[in-house]
Amino acid sequence: MDATERESFLSAARIAGDLCRRPEVTQRWADESACAGMSVGGLAFHLAGQVTNTVRLVGAEPADVETIPLLEHYARAAWVHSDLAAEANAAIRSGGDAEAEAGPGALATLVDEQLALLPGVLDGASDGEVVHIPWQGWALSLHDWLVTRQMEIVVHSDDLAASVGVETPEFPEAVLTPVLALLGTVAARRHGQAAVVRALSRPQRAPSSVSAF
């Protein structure tokens, strides 16, 4: 992987880690977050999970599964096409809340450990590496995996900041650009190209929502 991609992911991970460890998160740990049905602590663990899963999966033993393109990942993933009450989304919320029972101190320790490991994991990755996603049953290229995690970090950082009443972190352009490209393309597939173009340039003709998910 090139140095720019490595540094952009490290930047995103560190920003997310700083947010997870803020005192406002600790103070409102058991409150419901901006993600309905999920606690602040559960959301914080889910956000940190984008880093911990990268440390766990990048460089792991390859699996005999199909490697698919980035957009196909979102076409197949059950949570993308399910409502909030569906099993795929309920499992995400319950999983985060179960982890949150360990408390904010455990999360802080985990974040510190994983951020210390992450540079070495990324340095050891090759450009042609693929990342098996065990809960999905397929793999992505390393580049596509990192884009999916950056999207999760950017979106859930906003969720967590909104949950505890702090400013949403600003991410470097190298992080934000691929995230916006991904969200825009997924939204265009869902709502149509014209809807997204209008939302970005012609509000008088734009639909009420062009949400990617």
VENDA-V70626 format. One line per field, one symbol per residue. ss: DSSP state (H for helix, E for strand, L for the rest). psi: psi as a letter, one per 20 degrees, with the letter a starting at -180 (. if undefined). burial: b if it has 24 or more other ideal C-beta (glycine too) atoms within 12 Angstrom, else e. A space follows every 50 residues. Layout:
BEGIN
ss=???
psi=???
burial=???
END
This chain:
BEGIN
ss=LLHHHHHHHHHHHHHHHHHHLLHHHHHLLLLELLLLLLEHHHHHHHHHHH HHHHHHHLLLLLLLLLELLHHHHHHHLHHHHLLLLLHHHHHHHHHHHHHH LLLHHHHHHHHHHHHHHHHHHHHLLLLLLEEEELLLLEEEEHHHHHHHHH HHHHHHHHHHHHHHLLLLLLLLHHHHHHHHHHHHHHHHHHHLHHHHHHHH HLHHHLLLLLLLL
psi=qrhggghgggggghggggghjqhhgghkgiqpaiopjprggggghgghhh ghhghhhpjrpqqmrpprrghhghhhphhhjqrhiqgghhhgghgghghi hirhghggggggghhhhgghghhiqqhjqqopnhihjrqqqgghghghhh ggggghhgggghhjkrppqpqqhhghghghgggggghhhgiqghggghhi hmhhjqrhpkph.
burial=beeebbebbbbbbbbbbbbbbbeebeebbebebbbeebbbbbbbbbbbbb bbbbbbbbbeeeeeeebbebbebbeebebbeeeeeeeebeebbebbbebb eeebeebbebbeebbeebbebbeebeeebbbbbeebebbbbbbbbbbbbb bbbbbbbbbbbbbbeeeebebeeebbebbeebbbbbbbeebeeebbeebe eeeeeeeeebebb
END
